[in-house]
Amino acid sequence: MRLCWAFLLASVLSYLCGFAVRASLARLGVLDRPNQRSSHDQPVMRGGGVGVLTAAAAAGALSVSPGAVAGFYWIALACLILAAVSFADDVRSVRHVIRLGVHAGAAIIALWALGLGRPASLQPVAAAALAVVGFLWITGYTNAFNFMDGINGIAGMQALATGVGTALVAVAAGASPSHPAVILAVVLAGAGAGFLPHNFPRARMFLGDVGSAPLGFLLSVLAFWLARDLGWYLLGAFGLLHANFVLDTAVTLVRRIRNGEKCLESHRDHFYQLLVRAGKSHRFVTLLEGALQGVALLVVLAAMRMGWGGRLASAAFVCAMWLAFFAYARARFRSRPAAASAP
């Protein structure tokens, strides 16, 4: 019941905040104007993530027991700094090196807050290894979530699916529903769901970097937090929940580097974008990704009751499923009519 309350509260607050944020963005003139790399053809307000984060902060404060999240206050500070720089990037472009530096700094603060890398909590070698993995995971997924927020509804759907999925996997692994990280995962899911009516199927407002970067950061941090408390083996399960964004970003990055393209430059080469460029609607692509996310979650939950053989098989299935989706997107893009190839 507590988790349902947290989800509903975050959803309602996020939805209501969206109206005030949209009006403020209109007054400030914060618009995402279409260019040759855009997946939309009309100017749309950018920065709706301000409402999502405000709703998540309020719902989290009302849902989590006082004093239960001592380390999370540092994580919240890191998220606030990340959100501020990301909003500045929405209003006026910030240099890549500054953005990446802030992402890296936020990851370091989060890992310190979780106690990773400190000999007092782990053996030095293990602590160092986990710190490196955690740093790569948090910074990588923060950027991946940001890169993947390119069509209507995809980021909100991802927050909804992975937030709920994180909570379900944690509870299946023995976490109490009152665990603060479980509640916060549900809160992020609710905040993402509340934003969807403003962004899907028709976009009245975009999350912007101020929404996508902090959401990716918080979801990746929650995965590490719960794995720390419940068992590091859960990193694999949590990673599979995010496999679509991670694999799409990684494969696209490798492909662009191989082709000699600038890897940090904005583009429309992600697989979900290829489907849109091939003529599929934003609604179709977002709902298809959401459906596949549901399949991935069911497979991960089923694997929780299996031995290591079953878990490895489930991981192979989820990865193969997404790679098949990428192959489908690539094939549709290559076979598109000539008229659809124009930017």
Buried (B, 14 or more C-beta within 10 A) or exposed (E): EEBEBBBBBBBBBBBEBBEEBBEBBEEEEBBBEBEEEBBBEEEBBBBBBBBBBBBBBBBBEEBBEEEEBEBBEBBBBBBBBBBEBBBBBBBEEBEEEEBBEBBBBBBBBBBBBBBBBEEEEBEEEBBBBBBEBBBEBBBBBBBBBBBBBBBBBBBBBBBBBBBBBBBBBBBBBEBEBEBBBBBBBBBBBBBBBBBBBBBBBEBBBBBBBBBBBBBBBBBBBBBBBBBBBBEEEBBBBBBBBBBBBBBBBEBBBEBBEEEEEEEEEEBBBBBBBBBBBBEBEBBEBBBBBBEBBEEBBEBBBEBBEEEEEEBEEBBEBBBEBBBEBBEBBBEBBEEBEEEEEEE
